[in-house]
Amino acid sequence: MNLTRRDLLKTMGGGFGMAGLAPVAAGAGTHFPAKAKQVIYLFLNGGPSQVDTFDPKPLLTKHHGQKAPSGNLKTERKTGTLLKSPFEFKRFGKSGLEISEIFSHLGAHADDLCVIRSMHTERPNHEPSLTMLNCGHTLVGHPSMGAWLTYGLGTENQNLPGFVVLCPGYPVIGPQLWSAAYLPGRFQGTYVRNTSDDPEELIRDVRNRTLTGDQQKRQVDLLGKLNRMQLAREGADPSLEASIASFEMAYRMQAEALEAFDLRKESEKTRGRYGAGDFARGCLLARRLIERGVRMVQVYYGNDQPWDNHDDITKHAKLAATADQPMGALLQDLKDRDLLRSTVVIIGGEFGRTPAVEVSGLVDVQNGRDHNNHGFSTVVAGGGFKGGMAYGATDDFGFRAVDKPVHPHDLHATILHQMGLDHTKLTYRYSGRDFRLTDVAGRVVSDIVS
Amino acid sequence: MLRADDKLADEMTLLLLAAFALDPSELFEMKVRPVLAGKCYACHSNSRMGGLDLTSREAALKGGNTGPAIVPEKAGESLLVQAVAHTHPKLKMPPTGKLTDDEIGAITAWINAGAVWPAKPLKEPPPPAEYRISAEQRAYWAFQPVRKPAAKGIDELWLRALVAKGLKPNGAADRRTLIRRAYFDLHGLPPSAEAVEKFVADKSPDAWAKLIDELLASPRYGERWGRYWLDVARYSDDQLASQFEIPHPSAFRYRDWVIAALNNDMPYDVFVKAQFAGDQIKGREKELAAGTGFFALSPEQQDDRVDAATRGFLGLTVACAQCHDHKFDPIPTRDYYSLLGVFQSTKKDEFPLAEAEVVKTYKDHRKRIEETRKELTELEHTQSKELAKIFAQDTARYVSAARGGIATGLDPAVVERWKKYLAQPTHEHLFLTKTPEELEETVLATLREKERIDAENQVRLGLNPERRDLSNADLLSLDRDRHYLWRDLIHDKRASVYYFKGGNDLDPYLSAPFLARVKALRARLKHLEETSPERYPFLQTLSDNEKPADIRVQIRGSRDNLGEVAPRRFLQILSKGEAAKFANGSGRLELGEAIASAENPLTPRVIVNRLWQGHFGLGLVATASNFGKLGEAPSNPELLDYLAARLIEEKWSLKALHREMMLSRAYRLSAADNAANSEIDAANRYLWKFNRRRLDIESLRDSMLWATGELDLSVGGQPRRLGEEPNKRRTVYGFVSRRDLDPTLALFDFANPNSTSERRIETSTPLQRLFLLNSSFVERRAEELACSCEGLAGDEARIRAVYRKLFQRTPAKQELKAGLEFLASGGSWREYAQVLLVSNEFVYWN
């Protein structure tokens, strides 16, 4: 504990983060040269259906209304006969990657997209799958990927949080999904409700509402003076020194955060390209934060679980109408700013949906799909992921990942790899055990990255 | 004798082997394995459809429900070949389409060549050998009996270890620092200036001991130290629900019980037992039942209760043995399921805190209300449904009228509803393009179809929809388009064109006798609601299932793979000989007794270590909830054992231990740095100085409210949100949410209430500083503080008064000067007061 203030600043981590008496120093840096520096995770919460979005299944169309020959896999609820997608798939880009018509804006970037069609996870329930995709465990109480990244890498901009989470309200389970859990609290995602263009409505206490800038300057100066007098009296103490530094940073941060979250600074034209709605706002904020060096931004599509279309899969078209355009605009902006090369963009939900129609007594109309953890698609772009490719495959109807299955642990391992981190070495000792984002599993899927 | 097809296959075998110059194992690798992997494994590997696993020769020989898949050298008799060649009367595989002739030929040839399967099959782990705890495991320090070292007290053992490391302890802190330390430590609040002055002036040898006794006797003690236990107990006032808040209505009674237990110095062994089975401790049920809130309020996760029980009370991570025997500690998987069986033999219950008579009156009254409400809604609903059907008969005329046609003889309200509906920009069905007559026909046909489906579904549900798990029911529904038509026009639960929900909308259509009945029911309901007694108070507790039962080990944690039965009993390593099976109900009382036994070496060590951690900032075992091999070894094992032995000697009195720790010289050191010591022990593991700490959020918030004289010290009761103004109660009484933790609590490192927590991590982040600089909570406190000394003449006198209040000292010259300069340069008193409230001297204690 005889760290000097300099040591502390050197080992400082998560942006809003500042080592106090936390037991470890973060920001140890990469294990090997990184291909990517930042991450955007666009989370389509609720479980978007792979066979209606990124995983075309001609046989599903052909056998519509028939029983799946090999029977239905066990999922959360009862399912019946095969249900074809109401949407057309089209070939996009030079690669000819097939994507559903409801994601045509994304399709325009097909040659930058790596569609992993063989994702699978443990349980057909939202909660364990949400925690698996976000935190690498089926139970709550483990740190989120963003927390691990800021713990491992620190942030590029000391005046902004290292890990920002945007959602108009809460997804299912809420803050557990961006928790630092046993990592020091400063690595927790900074949650912002993206419901307004005005930063003061977004970030609590980001600005003093009663004092002018000069008044607050005077106040903070006095505080620094008195704190230093105390320090001189008490003798060197890292916690007191950390506190002084933390106040100084907080003071500086006010201006920077106000600027970063102010969407009124964007042109009409740009706003138009992203379209309307909270998710569009979230995507645009993500771009602004990435431009300013935030390590990871996660944008939830909406509150609760909008993509959970048990009863009528045609609702996916409505959801895509407000998801597709902003995601396309975000990818375009990142490309235009040459940020896509160094930013991993992940698009996906906690699981997929069954190719068979749901017939449980919980739906009024049988035109939707149940949860499906056995096979689903996640899209990754940028950050050294190969574009214009589909990786792995589900069976003929899209039920189960059969070819080159990719578990969320593998996805996490691969993302960490691109960020210059060895997922087996990014550990944190807690209550006597070294914990990892990838638990005791995970392999880097080297075929999809360069 | 060879059958024709066998002969053919034989020829093909030779042909293939020759053509590719393949030996049988190569044939398998090149031609067969890819087919199996690509076409069969989707169903016949892990998921074993039809009982068949095709991932190894052994498995294929064993076959599935219809028999062995392969008969080596006899392709014709092999079900696999019959199925893929479509020669079997029923089995025709794979379902996605017949294999090519080449593929079938390769499989046939391979089987005829002996079905050589070169690679080793995916090894199943050998069946578990009987779990044995090794002598080495038994010898681990934490499982040894507590042995009291021969020593005069804490200081001898502490100093011995310190000196052995070449460290030199700091001198004692000054008296003002000491009394502030004792107050923050035991109460989470600063002392008054008068108390400090009195203590500083009291030169009697027992002044310090008197002070400690006084502080331990105050109810403020339980409020501070109870919260430490609530961290372990993952206490919360609601459930981790996703869609909306589900409160634990009586959780606060557990919280209040914990606080009172500490204030009354309930012996720790009783405190432990009560949390497992307070309701079963004869003669003390009423006093102790609330303790079971530890489990009755637990998160809805399978492993949580075992985890919280073993980490919380024993410092063992038994939940790690859920899928496999513990890798480091002598805890077999079976032990995990033994404990889980105890908890699964219990259910959440309520324990009324009222006379049986009162409970009965309340329940009867609620029942009458429910019955009346049901009768009313059913009556209204039946009428509304019939009415909707009548309107539906006139659909053609209604839709024409809504489009500007003649409305004579039609119900104007329905016409209006139709107009509104047609004005919606989009509709989820396409029937509105039809002619009115066609539309009417579709509506009536849909209605009939819907009634038919509903009747059929009733049958499928066994005429009792509540009896089945609807997620597994196989029901019928209208097709998508008709469903939306029905939903929009006739739906009888949500807004639709023809359905008039009960109440003012429906009343005009009711005939006189129905209307009279509806009105009578409404009046009766109103009367019942108004005269309903208040809900009686109750505890959220556990009770045992009628049929407590052992459960089976889930191999690798999988519910689909059950192993041996795990009898309900205590952990093997902590039992003498074979652990005895629990015989009393679920066994939770026996479990509590085993944990709270003085023979159990872990329980006393774990709790004295928690006390030490609270007082000194770091436990003798730094991993307070993990005393296993992966935990930290104790920095001073003799001292730990001394304290554990003392706890037993003191009949499990926690206050006696607090007192002994605080009276030690070790506790009274100054927090000053010492370069030579830092060189050896920078982390202060051996306590050569006192650790300076940031106030935790409870102490910080409470101290600010205390400093302004606003703190409301009323005790216990329903939680209130901290953000709710003006909530000026102690923070421990604030609403703690699993779903949506108060942002200020979260900001200042509050324990995550979703799992048991051994220690708070102390951080110092800029976001916390933004709260201190800009939040309305701090601004208001500053305002109050500034006002509280307004009557004094002159800034200097006011500054002195504020220093006395906040820091119980006079300001140094330069501090005074800085304050006066700030005020003279235009800074307001509120701004000045805020600076002091958020200064390091206020926020940190030592």
Interface residues (C-beta under 8 A of the other chain):
Chain A: M1 N2 L3 F16 G17 M18 A19 G20 L21 A22 P23 L59 A68 P69 S70 G71 L73 E76 R77 K78 G80 H126 E127 L139 V140 G141 P161 Y170 V172 I173 G174 P175 Q176 S179 A181 Y182 P184 G185 R186 Q188 T190 R204 D205 V206 R207 N208 R209 T210 L211 Q215 Q216 R218 Q219 V220 L222 L223 K225 L226 N227 M229 Q230 L231 R233 E234 G235 A236 D237 S239 L240 A242 S243 I244 S246 F247 M249 A250 Y251 M253 Q254 D304 Q305 D312 T314 V359 S360 G361 L362 V363 D364 V365 Q366 N367 D395 D396 F399 R400 V402 D403 S431 G432 R433
Chain B: G38 Y41 A42 C43 S47 M49 P94 P95 T96 G97 L240 S242 Q243 P299 Q301 D303 R311 T317 C320 E428 N457 L461 P465 R468 L470 S471 N472 A473 D474 L475 L476 S477 L478 D479 R480 H483 Y484 R487 T623 S625 N626 G628 K629 L630 G631 E632 A671 A672 D673 A675 S678 E679 A682 A683 N684 R692 R693 R694 R739 D740 L741 P743 A746 D749 N752 N754 S755 E758 I761 E762 T763 S764 T765 P766 L767 Q768 R769 L770 F771 L772 L773 N774 S775 S776 E779 A812 Q814 E815 A818 G819 F822 S825 G826 G827 E831 Y832 Q834 V835 L836 V838 S839 N840 E841 V843 Y844 N846
